[in-house]
Amino acid sequence: MLNTVNRVSITTDMWTSVQNIHYMVVTCHFVDSDFDIHKCILSFVDVPPPYSGVHMYDCLFKCLKDWNIEMKVATLTVDNAKTNDMVARKLMDNLNLQKNFLLMENGLSEIQDIIHNVRESVKHVGASPGRLHLFSELTKQLQLKKKHLILDVSTRWNATYAMLSTALEFKEVFENYAGRESTYTKLPSGDDWKKCKDVCSFLSLFDEATKIISGSEYPTSNLFLIELYVIKNALDTVALEENDCMRSMACKMKEKFDKYWGSTNLLISLGAVMDPRYKMELIKLSFNTIYSLEEAKEEVQVVNDILEDLFNERHIRNRMLFELVVQLLGVEARSELSELATYLEEGVYICETGASFDVLGWWKENRLKYRILSKMAADILSIPITTVASESAFNAGGRVVEPHRSCLGTEMVDMLVCGAD
């Protein structure tokens, strides 16, 4: 299958097993000639000590060489660990990759005290069967839905959001629980609960965006710009609020947004253009929100120029062949708009309200009309926005290597994880 595609995208991530072995997973993403998207684990390999960016790069490049795709890699998506800077830099040096990346951060540090109290409250309830039983009985008395409390992972903002939003539903239960359990001293105040509610209402936008762009069974690069546009608008609005807590959090998030967006993010922009529902219209709309009017004009032009460069790169061979045929047959070549110009000048595609849209299906249906552009779209739309696809391999890895089965050799672990995929 990999022999038949021109471009692939790679996601990679690291996992430390109970054996204290660092494993690297390498996942490949591509769209085949029938416009179906594929995700395959190519390698689940141990990175030998010392654990460094150089060793990670060596393992990654060996995997790409083994699969004979080292010259087909279009993009590499990693998380923002320091060691990945070296991996990306060396890979770009070797493969002449274009720069395109995104990162998103949050401002939950502004309400750490509240988060701490909620986290400790959840821990307190879950610390013994007796406390869990008491909490469950109080939940029944208040006729609330049967639901489990969630304890977050402090490094994952969406896990913290899930913990806060779930705890909010049990606010009254916690208050009743505090009156019956003398060892419980971390009950959030009424003002804390209000702040928690405001924050959760705001973060629900991020949570929805995260769910949308974290898919691995459908294209995601075309979906992110519209989500960013909604988030940017929300940040601008909340940053002007009178509520000190919310304003402070939003300002911190705006600072991160601007830092990680930087100048034009080509991957996000190109993905949006390749969605016939958006084309350049969404670029113009969102850039006018993100940049000043003058900057927006310049950045839109950058996207236009890159689109033309990518298209011309693919078009050049077809044009040479066409001109050769014209000369051999002695016919006159007709002047006509390029596929790219035709695509951009036609109106956007309007979906039925509420209907799901299969962007690759649209390009498959229109591949005869857009012979070159459809292949370019397939390359761009196969690029994953997140490393979720690679992270999910660690769930399998954790089942293969666990405390009661920790003597497996690294090659066997690789075989079992890749085989299961």
N, C-alpha and C positions, 0 to 999 in steps of 0.2 A: 504493500500500500504506500509506503514512504517513497518508493522508487517512482511512483506515478505523480507525486505532487512537487511543485516548484518551491513552495515556501511553507515553513512550519514555524510555530511559536512554541516557546518553552517556558514552563513554570518550574521552579525548584524551591525546595525548603529543607530544613534540617530537623532531625529528631534524635534525642538521646534516649537509648533503651535502658532497661533495668540492668543490663550488663555494663552500663556506662560506656557504650559504643556510640559514636556519632554516625548516624545514617543520613545520607542525602538521597532524596527522591527526585527523579527527573521525569517530568510529565510532558508529553508532546501533544500539541493541538493543531489540527489542520482540517481543511474542507476538501472533500474528494471531488472527482469530476461530476458526480451526481448531486453536488451541493449539499451533501450530508456532513455535519460536523462530527469530528472524532476526537477523543481524549484517551491517550494510552500511556500507562506507566512504562517507561523504557528501562529504568534502573532504580534499584533500592540498595544503594551500595554504601559500605562503611568508608568514612573519611579517616585515614590514619593520622595519629598524632605526629607533630603538634597541630592542634585544630586551628587552622588559619585560612585566610582568604585565598592564598596561593594554593594550598592543598585542595580546597573546595573547587577552585577553578580547574586544577589538574584532573580531578574526578569527573567534573562536568564535561570537560573537553574530551576526555577519553570515551565517555558514553556517546557523545555526538559522533566521534570518529568511528566507534564500533558500529553504529547504526548508519554510517555513511551519510550523515545529514549536516556535517559541520558547515558546509557552504550553503545550506538551505535555510539556516536560522534567520528569521526576520526580526523577532523580538524575544527578549528575555524578561520575565516578570518575577521579581523577588520581593521579599519584605525589606523593611528599612533597617536591618541589622548592619552594623559597621563592616563586618567581614564581607558583606555582599558588594560593598563599594569596589573592593579589589576584584571580585569575580566579574562584575559588570565591566569594569575598566579594561581588564585583560581580554575579555571576550570581544569588546568593541575594537580594541587594538588589532586583534587577530582577524576578526570577521568583518570589520568596517561597518558595524551596526549603526543605524541612525539612533539618535537620542530620543526616547519617548518614554515617559513614566508618569505615574500619578501616586500620590500618597494623601491620606486624609487623617487628620488628627482631631482631638476634641478637647473641650475645656472643663472636664469634670474635676480637675484639681481645685477649681473654685469652690466646690461644695464637698471637699474631702471630709470635713467633720460630720456632715449629715450622712454621707455614704458610710463612714466608719460606724456610726451608731446603728444604721440599718443592717450592715454586715454583721456586727456583733449581736444584734437582736436575732438574726436568722441562725447564727452559730449557736446561740444560747438555747433556742428552741430545739435544735437538732442534736444537742449534746447528750440527751438521754431519752430512752423510750417513755419514761414518765412524763417528761415535759412535752414530748410530741403528742402523747395521748391527751394531756390537758388542753393543749392548743387545738387539737382536733375536736374535742368536745365543745370548746368555746365557739369554734367555727360553726358547728351544727346548731348551737343555741341561737346564733345570729342569722341562721338560715342562709349562709353564704355557700357558693359553689365549692364542691370538693376540688381542691387544687393544692399542689405542693409548693412550698417556699423554694426559692432558688438562691443558692450561694454563688456569688460571682467568681470569676477569675480576674484578678485585679489588672492584668495586662490586656484584657479584652473589654473595650468600652461597651460593646453591645451586650456582653454578659452582665455588666454592671447595670445597664439600662433595664435588662430583663429582671434583675434582682429588685431594683427600685420600683418598677411598675407592678410587679407581683406583690411586693410588700405593701404597696399603697392599697391594694384590694383588701388587705388584712389589717388595716389601720385600727379599726375598732377592736379586733381580736387582740392585737398587741396591747391596747390600752386595758382591756379586761384581764389579760394575762399578767400584766404588771401588778395588778391588785391582788393576784393570787400566788405569785411567785416572788418571794422576798429577795432571792439572789439576782433577780433581773433588774439591772440599773441603767441600761442603755436606751430606754424608751425615748424616741425622738419627740421633741416638743411640737405643739400645734403649729408654730411658725415653720419648723423644720419640715413637717408633712406638707405644708402649703408650697414651700420652695421645691420640695421633691416632686409635687404634682406639676408645677410650672415647668420644671426641667424635663420631666418625662414627656409632657405635651410637646415640647420643642424637639426633644431627641427622637420622637416617633418618626419625624421626617428622615433623619439619618438611618434609623432602623429599617424603614421601608426601602430606602435607597440601597442599603447594604444587602438586603435580601435579593433585590433585583439584580445587582451587579455581581453577586457571589455565585451565580449559576455556572455550571460547567457542561450542561447538556444542551445549551443554546448560546448563540452569540451574545456577548455583553458589551463589546466596545462601542456599539451604536447606541446603547441605552444610557450611558453615563452622563453625557452632556446635559440632557434634559433634567436629570436628577441634580446635577451641580447647579443648574440655573435656579431650581426651586430652593435649594439649600442656600445659595448666595442671597436670594431675595429675603429668605427667613433671617439670615444673619444680619443683614442690613436693617431689617425692621426691629429685631430684638435689641440690637446695639443702641437703638434710640429710646428704649424703654426707660421708665422712671425706676423700675425695680433694680436696685443696685446689684443683687445677686445675678440676675439674668443678664443685665447689661455687661457686667464684668466677664461673665462666661462667654457671651457672644463676641466681645471684643478680642478675647484670647483666641477664640476659634477663627475669627476673621484674620488675625495675624498669621495663624498657621495656614489658612486657606490661601492667602496671598503668597506666602513663602513657597508652598508646594506647587501652586499653579505656575508661578513664574511667568515667563512669556508664553506664547502659544503652545499648548500641549497638543502636539500633532496627532498622537494616537486617539485621544478623545475626539478631536475635531474631525479627523478623517473618518472615524467610525460613524459619527453623526451624519456626515455628508453621504455616506454609502447606505444610509437608511432613506428610502424614497419618500417616507413621511416627513422628513426634515430637510434633506439636501442642504443648501446654503442658508436657508431661511432661519433655521435654529442657530446657526453660527452667528449670523448678524444680530439676532435678537439677544442671545446670551452675551456676546462680546460687548454689546452696548451697556450691559449691566455690570460686567466684570471690569471693563476698562473705561477710560475717558473716551469721548467721541473721536478724538484725533487718533488715539492709540488703537481703538477698535477698528478704525478704517485700515490702519497699517497691518494689524494682525489678521484681518479678513483677507487682505491681499497676500499675506504669507501662506495662508491655507490654500488660496487659489493657485499660487505659484507651485506649491508642493504637489497639489493634485495634478497639475499639468505635467510636472516633471515625471511623476510616477506613471501617468498615462502614456506619455511620449516614450518612456523607457520600454514599455510593453509594445507600443504601437510601431516602433521603428522597424522591427523585423517584418511585421505584416506589410508596412508601407513599401519596403524594399522589394518584397515578393510581388506586390501589386504593380509597382512600376515596371518590374521585369516582364510581367504578363502583358502589360499595356504596350511595351516596346515590341515584344514578340508578335502580338496580334495586330499591331499597328492601329489600335483604336485610340480615340481621344479620351483622356481622363476627365471625369466630371468633377467640378469643384463642389464640395458639400461640407456641411458642418461635421466636426468630429463627434464621436459617440459621447465624449465628455460634455461637449457644448450642448448637444441635443438633450442629454439627461438633465443638465442643470437648468436649461431654458424651459423645459416642460414643467407644468405645475406639479406640486407635491401630491403624493398618493393619499387619498382620503379613505380611512378605514371606517367600517361600520362601528357605531358606538358600542363599546363593551366587547368587541370582537378581538381575539388575540391575533397578532400579526407575525407571520413567519417570514422574516427578512430574507433568509436564504432561499425559501420557496419562491419569493418574488423574483429574485435574480435568476433562479432556475427557469422560471416561466419566460423571462425576458432575455435569456442568454443569446438567442439568435439575433435579436435587435441590438444587443450590446455585447458583441463577441469578445472584445478586449476588456471592456469595463467590468463585465461580469466576473472575469477571472481576477481582476484587481480587487473587486469587492470581496470575493471569497478569501483572498489573502488577508485583507484588513479585518474582516469580520471573524476570522478564526483566532484573532489575538485575544487572549483572556485578560480581563481587567484586574483580577485578583489572583492570589496564590492558593485560593480555596481548594482547587482541584488537587494540588500537590499535598496540602495539609490533610486532606481526607484520607490519603494513603496511610497516615500514621495511625488512624483508627484500626486499619487492618494490621499494621505493624505491631500495634499494642496487643492484638489478639494472638499474633504469631510468637512474639517474644514477651513473655510475662513471667512473674516471679517463680511459678512452678514449672516453667519450661524455658529456662534461660541459658541452656548449654548449646543451642543451635549455632552452627557455624554461620558466618556472614553470607557465604555463597548460598547456603540453603535458605536463609531468610530472604535473600534477593529473589530466588526462584519461587518461593511460596507467595510472596507479595505480588510479583509480576504475573505469576500463573493465575492467581485469583482474580487479577484485573483483566 
